[in-house]
Amino acid sequence: MARARVLPLLLIAISVGVPAAAVAQDARAAVEAFMARLAEVQISDLEILQSLTLYHQDGRHPISAGEQRMLFKLPQHQRLEQILEGQREIQVTVGNRAWVRRADGKVYDARAIDSGRALASVVVPFQRQATDLLADWRARGVRDDVSHVARIGGRTVTVIGARPGEREVPAVWLDAEYGVVRIVTRERLPNGPKLVDLALSEHRPLIGVYFFPRRQEAFIDGKLIVLITVRSIQVNTNPPDALFDPEALRREH
């Protein structure tokens, strides 16, 4: 797992004994209701400062720590600045293309990380339709024709993509107030296909009725790999376009 890549996971519960068409409608209705709730919230950009801890593959022992500054400029622009073990790396993503500036100053083209784009759609689900989100989830293997209501952390969630008891299938957990609180996918990593599970928690109001998760935990095959804790968030600061320009990235010092 690359250092700058935090894999998002979405898990939604599924009912047993309910006709598929009805269940699919329930899943869509839950997503549409959440998106409608955000209809009056106006966000054009986000700036997030957060701490990053990487864990040993055993999932128990932290091995390194760093800091990240993430910028989202909706709908297609992202910038990630990361300092890890004293090395600074910057990644700029525009749509489906990405550019990375390494600590030595060299810039190279990179494949836009699907997980990064997924994370943006999870934590900043604006200027999107319920149909778009469901299509994103289907592309990651989440079945939107199965869903059920479950309880997690004392709250009711809609689980999309898994039946009760199914723990190793792509799924999304959707809280009616907080939005996505967990997403599970299968990812092809350098060491083979793995089950990737992203849990989002400690949601707090950010603007209007929009809640943002202050804690993100990424697990691979059940072992904690990455922990992110948000230190601060700013909304609608209108960051300059140059921050998302790959040519400007090449000229940075």
C-alpha positions in Angstrom: 0.0 0.0 0.0 1.5 3.3 -1.1 2.2 5.8 1.6 -0.1 8.5 0.3 -3.0 6.2 -0.4 -5.7 5.8 2.1 -8.3 3.4 0.9 -11.9 4.3 1.6 -14.5 1.6 2.4 -18.3 1.8 2.4 -20.5 -0.9 4.0 -24.3 -1.0 3.9 -26.5 -3.7 5.6 -28.8 -6.0 3.6 -32.2 -7.6 4.3 -33.1 -11.3 4.1 -36.3 -12.4 2.6 -37.2 -9.1 0.9 -37.7 -9.1 -2.9 -34.7 -7.8 -4.8 -36.6 -4.9 -6.5 -37.9 -3.7 -3.1 -34.5 -3.9 -1.5 -32.8 -2.0 -4.4 -35.5 0.6 -4.0 -34.7 0.9 -0.3 -31.0 1.3 -1.0 -31.7 4.0 -3.5 -34.2 5.7 -1.3 -31.7 5.9 1.6 -29.0 7.4 -0.7 -31.5 9.9 -2.2 -32.7 11.0 1.2 -29.2 11.6 2.4 -28.3 13.6 -0.7 -31.6 15.6 -0.4 -30.6 16.5 3.1 -27.4 18.1 1.8 -29.2 20.0 -0.9 -28.9 23.4 0.8 -25.3 23.0 1.9 -22.9 25.0 -0.3 -19.3 23.8 -0.4 -16.9 24.6 -3.3 -13.7 23.5 -1.6 -12.2 22.0 1.5 -8.7 22.2 3.2 -8.0 19.5 5.7 -4.9 19.2 8.0 -4.5 15.7 9.5 -2.1 13.4 11.2 -1.1 10.1 9.6 0.1 6.9 11.3 1.2 3.8 9.4 1.2 0.5 11.1 3.2 -2.7 10.8 1.5 -5.4 8.7 0.5 -7.1 11.9 -1.9 -4.2 12.5 -0.6 -3.6 16.0 2.6 -1.6 16.0 2.9 1.9 14.5 6.0 2.2 12.3 6.0 5.8 11.1 4.0 9.0 11.4 3.5 12.1 9.4 1.3 15.0 8.4 -1.0 15.6 5.4 -2.7 18.6 3.9 -5.5 17.7 1.6 -7.3 20.2 -0.7 -10.5 19.4 -2.5 -11.8 21.8 -5.2 -15.0 20.5 -6.5 -15.8 18.7 -8.6 -12.6 17.3 -10.2 -9.5 18.7 -8.4 -7.5 17.3 -5.5 -4.1 18.0 -4.0 -2.4 16.0 -1.3 0.8 17.3 0.4 2.4 14.7 2.7 5.4 14.7 5.0 6.4 11.2 6.1 9.7 10.3 7.7 11.0 13.8 6.8 10.2 13.3 3.1 7.7 15.6 1.3 5.6 14.4 -1.5 2.8 16.1 -3.4 0.1 14.6 -5.5 -2.2 16.6 -7.8 -5.3 14.8 -9.3 -7.5 16.3 -12.0 -10.3 14.0 -13.0 -8.7 10.7 -13.9 -5.1 11.9 -14.2 -2.6 12.4 -11.4 0.9 13.8 -11.1 3.3 13.2 -8.2 6.2 15.3 -7.1 8.7 13.3 -5.1 11.0 14.6 -2.3 13.9 14.8 -4.9 11.8 17.3 -6.9 11.1 15.0 -9.8 7.5 15.0 -11.2 6.0 12.0 -12.9 2.6 11.0 -14.2 0.7 8.5 -12.2 -2.6 6.7 -12.4 -5.2 8.5 -10.4 -5.8 6.4 -7.4 -9.3 5.0 -7.5 -9.4 4.9 -3.7 -8.5 8.6 -3.5 -11.4 9.5 -5.8 -13.7 7.2 -3.9 -12.7 8.9 -0.6 -13.5 12.3 -2.1 -17.0 11.1 -3.2 -17.6 9.7 0.3 -16.5 12.6 2.5 -17.4 15.4 0.0 -20.5 14.0 -1.7 -21.6 17.3 -3.3 -22.5 18.1 -6.9 -23.4 14.4 -7.2 -26.6 12.6 -7.7 -27.7 9.4 -5.9 -27.4 7.6 -9.2 -23.7 8.6 -9.5 -22.8 7.4 -6.0 -24.6 4.1 -6.6 -22.8 3.7 -9.9 -19.4 4.4 -8.2 -20.2 1.7 -5.6 -21.3 -0.8 -8.2 -18.0 -0.3 -10.1 -16.3 -1.3 -6.8 -18.3 -4.5 -6.5 -21.0 -3.2 -4.2 -24.4 -4.8 -5.0 -27.1 -2.2 -4.8 -29.8 -4.8 -5.1 -29.3 -6.0 -1.6 -29.5 -4.0 1.6 -30.7 -4.1 5.2 -31.0 -1.9 8.3 -28.5 -2.5 11.1 -27.2 -0.9 14.3 -23.6 0.3 14.7 -22.3 2.4 17.6 -25.8 2.9 18.8 -26.9 4.3 15.5 -29.1 3.0 12.7 -27.5 2.5 9.3 -28.4 1.2 6.0 -26.0 -1.5 4.8 -25.8 -1.7 1.0 -24.1 -4.6 -0.7 -24.2 -7.3 2.0 -26.7 -9.6 3.7 -26.6 -9.9 7.5 -23.6 -11.9 8.5 -21.7 -11.3 5.2 -18.4 -9.7 6.3 -16.1 -10.2 3.3 -18.0 -8.7 0.5 -17.9 -5.1 -0.9 -20.5 -3.0 1.0 -21.3 0.5 2.2 -22.7 1.5 5.6 -24.8 4.7 5.3 -25.9 6.8 8.3 -28.9 9.0 7.5 -27.3 12.0 9.3 -23.6 11.4 9.0 -23.4 9.8 5.5 -21.0 6.9 4.8 -19.5 5.5 8.0 -17.8 2.5 6.5 -16.9 1.2 3.1 -15.5 -2.3 2.2 -14.0 -3.1 -1.1 -11.7 -5.7 -2.7 -8.6 -4.0 -4.1 -5.7 -5.4 -6.2 -2.7 -4.4 -4.2 1.0 -5.1 -5.1 0.9 -8.2 -2.9 -2.3 -9.5 -4.4 -6.1 -9.0 -4.0 -7.1 -7.8 -0.6 -10.2 -6.9 1.4 -9.9 -3.2 2.2 -12.1 -1.7 5.0 -12.3 2.0 5.7 -14.1 3.0 8.9 -15.1 6.7 9.3 -16.0 8.0 12.8 -16.0 10.9 15.2 -18.3 12.9 12.9 -18.8 16.5 13.8 -20.8 19.3 12.2 -18.8 21.3 9.7 -21.3 23.5 7.9 -25.1 23.4 8.1 -26.3 19.8 8.4 -23.0 18.5 6.9 -21.0 16.3 9.2 -17.3 15.4 8.6 -15.5 12.4 10.0 -12.5 13.3 12.2 -11.1 9.8 12.3 -10.4 7.4 9.5 -9.1 3.8 10.0 -8.0 1.7 7.0 -7.8 -2.1 7.4 -6.4 -4.7 5.0 -7.6 -8.2 5.6 -8.8 -7.1 9.1 -5.5 -5.6 10.2 -5.1 -1.8 10.9 -2.7 -0.3 8.4 -3.4 3.4 8.4 -4.9 5.8 11.0 -5.8 9.4 10.1 -7.0 12.0 12.6 -8.2 15.4 11.4 -6.7 18.4 13.2 -8.5 21.2 11.3 -10.8 21.8 8.4 -11.5 25.0 6.5 -14.4 25.4 4.0 -14.8 27.6 1.0 -11.4 29.4 1.1 -11.1 29.4 -2.7 -7.6 28.1 -3.1 -5.7 29.3 -6.2 -6.0 27.2 -9.3 -2.2 27.0 -9.5 -2.2 24.5 -6.6 -4.0 22.0 -8.9 -1.9 22.8 -12.1 0.5 19.9 -13.0 2.8 22.4 -14.8 2.9 24.6 -11.8 3.7 21.5 -9.7 6.8 21.0 -11.9 8.0 24.5 -11.2 7.5 24.4 -7.4 10.6 24.6 -5.2 
